[in-house]
Amino acid sequence: MFEINGNVIKGDKKGTELGFPTANIEVKDGLEKGVFAGFIEYEGRRYMSAFFVGERKGVLEAHLLDYSGDLYGKNLIAKVVKKIRDILPYESDEKMKEIIEKDIKNTKKICLQG
């Protein structure tokens, strides 16, 4: 679908609070809003990733599956493969966690298909 190369910047830590930390990649405005599946390439490795593009202009939020560590200031390459869904309103943090867990399952399915 598209590829983005950008540096990780500080975010508001909402993903971390929900149990799904994200690397906030600084990008140009104009990305389609929604949730996407794809990969992050970092230091020669490739990580399945769920991406979120919302109201924060110039930011692509990436949740790297099976990665933990500090990525602030690092340069990442995001390869977005497929859109999973549009942005949904949610009534509580618990509901949002359920939605994100489904997004991660869909991300794995999409990324493992090749």
N, C-alpha and C positions, 0 to 999 in steps of 0.2 A: 504494500500500500504506500508507505513512505518511510524515509529514514531521516533521523535528526542526530546531529552531533552537537553536544552542548555541555556546559559545566554545571555541576550540582551546586545549588544555592540553598540557603536556609529557608525553611517553610514555617508554618504555624504549628507543626507537630500533631495535627489532628489525626493523621494516619497512625502515628505511633501510639497515641492515646487509645485508639480503637484496636490496637494489636496488629496493625498492618503498616509498618513504617514505609515511607516512600522517599525516593531520591527525587527532589524537585529540580528538573532540568530546565535551565534558562533557554528559551526558544523565541523565535519571532512570533508576533501575533498572527492570527489568521488560521489557526488550526481548528478543524472541526471539533465540536464539543462531543463528549461521550466517553465510553469505556472501551478500550481496545486490548487485543492480545498481541504479543510479539516477543521480542528478545532485546536484552541489553548486552552489548559487548563491552567488556572491561578487562584490561590487562590480559588479553589473549584468551579469555574465557567467555562463554555465552550462557546467559541466564534467562530462563523463561520469565516473562514479566507481564503484569497487568498494568495498563496505563490509564490515567484519568486526565481528561482535559475539561476543566470547568470554567468558572467565572474569573479565576485569576489569570489575567492577561500575561502572556509571555512565559507560561509555565506548563510543562508536561510532567505530571507526577507519575513516577514509576515504582511499582512494588515488585522488587526482584524476588522471585521464588528461590528458596534454598540459598539465600545469601544473608549474612549478617556482618556488619562492619560499618565503619565511618567512610562515607563517600563525599563529604563536603569538600568542594573545590576541585574534585576530580572531573576529568572529561569522560563522558560516556557516549556511546553510540546506541541510539534507540532504533530498532527496526520494527516498525509497527506493521503487523500482518493483516489483521482483520478487526473490524468494529464488532463489538459484542452487543452493545446497547446504547441507547440515548441516556441522558442524565435523568434519574428518577428522584422525585421528592421522597423523603423518609420522615417518619414520625418520631423516631427515637434512635439512640445510638445502637441499641440491640437490633433493631430492624436493619440498620445500615450494615452491621456486622454480618447479618444473614445474607444480605445482598452481595456484599464483598466476597463472602465465602463461595457463593454461586459463581461470581465472576472469575474467581481463581480456578474453580473446577473447569469452567468453560475455557479459560486460558490454557490450562494443561492439555485439554482435549484438542484444541486448535493447534497448539505448538507441537504436540506429539504426532499429529497427522502429517507433518512435514511441510 
